[in-house]
Amino acid sequence: MRTYQYFVNPFLVIGSRSFKKAVKMSKKTYNELQARQADPFYGAQFAIYEPIHLALMAAYNAWKAAGGLQKGATLSFQQMLKLLPKKMDGFASLIKATSPPNFEIGSPNYVAIFPNDMKNFQANKSIEVRMTEVSQVATVLATFSALSAISTSFTTYMGTLLIAQGVQQSKVGTKGSDVDVVAAEVETAMVALYAFMGNCIAKFPGDATVVEPVFDMRTLRNHRQLKFTGTLAGGEIHNIMQHTFHDFDSIELTAKDTKQQFYLALNATDGPGTYTLITVNANTSVLIDAIDFTGLATNHYLCVVNLETTTGKFEVQL
């Protein structure tokens, strides 16, 4: 016997965040109902759910055929914007180390390149302000022969940033209606799945094991908690959670006040060792795919280490 535990619609919570997972959950229930349709109870549910599922698949497939990139492109550009202050600090360090002439902070040459220092690259500025500032830096860098190598590297970086922005804008403009259709079908299907779960509870009260095979319980259980936060002492290694990640999962890692490294470990008490490390600088966020870590099949402990001696905070958003 296993008691029922969901009092809000977990299908809608997950499905609204990921079309792919919505389709995955819908396919699971559709296939299971189809196989059980000879049973009067399941047959009646199948008759109701079949047109809902097919409408979802039609909208999703049309969206994918047209590109299906709006969400991915937006995240790519947004991730680059989050990393912009770090990137600009890196270029500034290279510039300041160049001599002659003098490019130290506060010098006329430095001020010519960075008239607002790093202020206009921060997240509290509009995208337009940040992108304009990047363009202006590129223009001024090109006037200094001593910075030719840095100028070339910066122009390449700016080109990548502009391409990502262009992809986002074009996809938002051309695929907005497709996304709206998919989102509407996802909502209809996820509400229907939750209603079907309610019917199952009424039909088989007290024992969820009877109907668990009809639902994608793995996806549901993996998303009961979506945000994890904590405080780290200087140098502390901390196990954040035990979780089975999939290669299509997205994870946002945030380090507050200190530089930190995140990794997936085989055991909860393992240090960084030889694991794949994702480094996040102080007061920045990085959006990654779970596949960026190695060993997803065996390493289920997400850990973090504070690389500094002062206290820091972390936040993980699934």
C-alpha positions in Angstrom: 0.0 0.0 0.0 1.2 3.5 -0.9 -0.6 6.7 0.0 -1.4 9.4 -2.5 0.8 12.5 -2.0 0.0 15.1 -4.7 -2.4 17.9 -3.7 -1.5 20.3 -6.4 -1.3 19.5 -10.1 2.3 18.2 -10.6 1.7 17.5 -14.2 1.0 21.2 -15.0 3.9 22.4 -12.8 6.3 20.2 -14.8 4.7 20.4 -18.2 4.5 24.2 -18.2 8.3 24.3 -17.6 9.2 21.7 -20.2 7.2 20.8 -23.3 9.4 17.8 -23.8 8.5 16.4 -20.3 4.8 17.2 -20.9 4.9 15.1 -24.0 6.8 12.4 -22.2 4.2 12.2 -19.5 1.3 12.3 -21.9 2.8 9.5 -24.1 3.2 7.3 -21.1 -0.4 7.6 -20.0 -1.8 7.4 -23.5 0.1 4.2 -24.3 -0.9 2.6 -21.0 -4.5 3.5 -21.5 -4.5 2.2 -25.0 -3.2 -1.1 -23.8 -5.9 -1.3 -21.2 -8.9 0.0 -23.2 -10.6 -3.4 -23.0 -11.2 -2.7 -19.3 -14.4 -0.6 -18.9 -12.8 1.9 -16.5 -9.6 2.5 -18.5 -11.5 2.3 -21.8 -13.7 5.2 -20.8 -10.7 7.2 -19.8 -8.9 6.4 -23.0 -11.9 7.7 -25.0 -11.7 11.0 -23.2 -7.9 11.3 -23.3 -7.1 10.2 -26.9 -8.2 13.4 -28.7 -6.5 15.5 -26.0 -3.2 13.6 -26.5 -3.4 13.6 -30.2 -4.0 17.4 -30.2 -0.9 17.9 -28.0 1.2 15.8 -30.3 0.1 17.6 -33.4 0.9 21.0 -31.9 4.2 19.8 -30.5 5.3 18.2 -33.7 4.4 21.3 -35.7 6.4 23.4 -33.3 9.4 21.1 -33.5 9.2 20.9 -37.3 9.3 24.7 -37.5 12.5 24.7 -35.4 11.4 24.3 -31.8 14.2 26.6 -30.7 12.6 29.5 -29.0 13.2 28.2 -25.5 16.7 27.0 -26.1 17.8 30.1 -28.0 16.4 32.4 -25.3 18.2 30.5 -22.6 21.4 30.6 -24.6 21.3 34.4 -25.0 20.2 34.9 -21.4 23.0 32.7 -20.1 25.5 34.7 -22.1 24.1 37.9 -20.6 24.5 36.5 -17.1 28.1 35.8 -17.9 28.7 39.2 -19.5 30.2 40.9 -16.4 32.6 38.0 -15.9 33.6 38.1 -19.6 34.2 41.9 -19.5 36.2 41.6 -16.3 38.4 39.1 -18.1 38.9 41.4 -21.1 39.6 44.3 -18.8 42.3 42.4 -17.0 44.0 41.6 -20.3 43.8 45.2 -21.3 45.2 46.6 -18.0 48.1 44.2 -18.3 49.1 45.6 -21.7 52.0 48.1 -21.8 53.0 50.5 -23.2 50.9 52.6 -23.4 49.3 52.7 -20.0 45.9 51.0 -19.8 45.6 50.9 -16.0 42.2 51.5 -14.5 41.5 55.3 -14.3 44.0 56.1 -17.1 42.8 58.1 -20.1 43.1 55.0 -22.3 41.2 52.8 -19.9 38.5 55.4 -19.6 38.2 55.7 -23.4 37.5 52.0 -23.6 35.4 51.7 -20.5 33.9 55.1 -19.9 31.4 53.7 -17.3 33.9 51.0 -16.0 31.8 47.8 -15.6 28.5 49.4 -14.5 26.7 49.1 -17.8 27.4 45.4 -18.2 25.5 44.4 -15.0 22.1 42.6 -14.9 20.3 45.7 -13.6 20.9 47.4 -16.9 18.6 46.8 -19.9 19.7 44.5 -22.7 19.9 47.5 -25.1 22.3 49.4 -22.7 24.5 46.3 -22.3 24.7 45.5 -25.9 25.4 49.1 -26.9 28.2 49.3 -24.4 29.7 46.1 -25.8 29.6 47.6 -29.3 31.3 50.8 -28.2 34.1 48.8 -26.5 34.7 46.9 -29.7 34.9 50.2 -31.7 37.4 51.8 -29.3 39.6 48.7 -28.9 40.1 48.7 -32.7 41.9 52.1 -32.4 44.7 50.8 -30.3 47.4 48.9 -32.2 48.8 47.5 -28.9 45.5 45.8 -28.3 45.1 44.2 -31.7 45.0 40.6 -30.5 42.6 41.5 -27.7 40.5 43.4 -30.2 40.2 40.4 -32.5 39.2 38.1 -29.6 36.7 40.7 -28.4 35.1 41.1 -31.8 34.7 37.3 -32.1 33.0 37.2 -28.7 30.7 40.1 -29.6 29.8 38.3 -32.8 28.8 35.2 -30.9 26.7 37.4 -28.5 25.0 39.2 -31.4 24.2 35.8 -33.2 22.6 34.5 -30.0 20.6 37.7 -29.6 19.5 37.5 -33.3 18.4 33.8 -33.0 16.3 34.7 -29.9 14.6 37.7 -31.6 13.9 35.8 -34.8 12.5 32.8 -33.1 10.4 34.9 -30.7 9.0 36.8 -33.7 8.3 33.8 -36.0 7.4 31.1 -33.6 5.4 32.9 -30.9 2.1 31.6 -32.2 3.4 28.0 -32.4 4.6 28.2 -28.8 1.3 29.6 -27.7 -0.6 26.7 -29.3 1.7 24.1 -27.7 1.4 25.8 -24.3 -2.4 25.8 -24.5 -2.4 22.1 -25.5 0.1 21.3 -22.7 -2.2 22.9 -20.2 -5.3 21.0 -21.5 -3.4 17.7 -21.4 -1.8 18.2 -18.0 -5.2 19.2 -16.4 -6.7 16.1 -18.0 -4.0 13.9 -16.6 -4.6 15.3 -13.2 -8.3 14.8 -13.5 -7.6 11.2 -14.6 -5.4 10.7 -11.5 -8.4 11.9 -9.4 -10.6 9.4 -11.1 -8.1 6.7 -10.3 -8.0 7.7 -6.6 -11.8 7.5 -6.5 -11.8 4.1 -8.2 -8.9 2.6 -6.2 -8.8 4.5 -2.9 -5.9 3.9 -0.5 -3.6 2.0 -2.8 -1.7 3.9 -5.5 0.2 0.9 -6.7 -2.7 -0.3 -8.7 -2.6 2.7 -11.1 1.0 3.9 -10.8 2.0 2.1 -14.0 -0.4 4.3 -16.0 1.5 7.5 -15.0 5.1 8.7 -15.5 5.8 8.6 -11.8 9.6 8.9 -12.4 9.2 12.4 -13.9 6.7 13.4 -11.2 8.8 12.3 -8.3 11.9 13.9 -9.6 10.3 17.3 -9.5 8.7 17.5 -6.0 11.2 20.2 -5.1 12.6 22.7 -7.6 14.8 25.1 -5.6 17.5 24.3 -3.2 19.4 27.0 -1.2 22.0 26.9 1.6 24.9 28.6 3.3 28.6 27.5 3.0 31.4 28.2 5.5 34.7 29.1 4.0 36.1 26.0 2.2 33.1 23.9 3.0 32.0 21.0 0.9 28.2 20.4 1.0 25.9 17.7 -0.5 22.9 19.6 -1.8 20.7 16.8 -2.8 20.4 13.2 -4.1 18.7 13.3 -7.5 18.6 11.3 -10.7 19.3 13.7 -13.5 18.6 13.2 -17.1 20.5 14.6 -20.1 17.6 16.9 -21.0 17.3 18.5 -17.5 18.3 22.1 -17.2 20.0 23.3 -13.9 20.6 26.9 -12.9 23.5 27.2 -10.5 24.0 30.5 -8.5 26.9 31.4 -6.2 26.4 34.3 -3.8 29.3 36.2 -2.2 31.9 33.6 -3.0 33.3 31.6 -5.9 32.0 28.0 -5.9 32.3 24.7 -7.8 29.4 22.3 -8.4 29.8 18.6 -9.3 27.9 15.3 -9.3 29.4 12.6 -7.0 29.0 8.9 -6.6 28.8 9.3 -2.8 27.4 12.1 -0.7 30.7 12.6 1.2 32.9 12.7 -1.9 35.1 15.7 -2.5 35.6 17.3 -5.9 38.3 14.7 -6.8 38.3 13.9 -10.5 34.6 14.8 -11.0 33.6 17.3 -13.7 33.5 20.7 -12.0 31.2 23.6 -13.0 32.7 26.8 -11.6 30.5 29.7 -10.8 32.0 33.0 -9.9 30.7 35.1 -6.9 27.3 36.7 -7.5 26.7 35.1 -10.8 24.5 32.4 -12.2 25.1 29.7 -14.8 22.5 27.8 -16.7 23.7 24.3 -17.7 22.3 21.0 -19.0 22.7 18.1 -16.7 24.7 16.3 -19.4 27.5 18.9 -18.8 28.2 16.7 -15.8 29.6 13.2 -16.4 28.3 10.0 -14.9 24.6 10.8 -14.8 23.8 7.1 -14.7 25.8 6.5 -11.5 26.5 9.9 -9.8 23.3 11.1 -8.1 24.7 13.5 -5.4 24.9 17.1 -6.4 27.6 18.8 -4.3 29.1 22.2 -4.0 32.4 23.5 -2.6 33.1 27.0 -1.4 36.5 28.0 -3.0 37.0 31.0 -0.6 37.6 31.4 3.1 34.6 33.6 3.7 30.9 32.6 4.0 28.9 32.1 0.8 25.5 31.0 -0.3 24.3 28.8 -3.1 21.1 28.3 -5.0 20.1 25.5 -7.3 17.1 25.8 -9.5 15.8 22.7 -11.4 
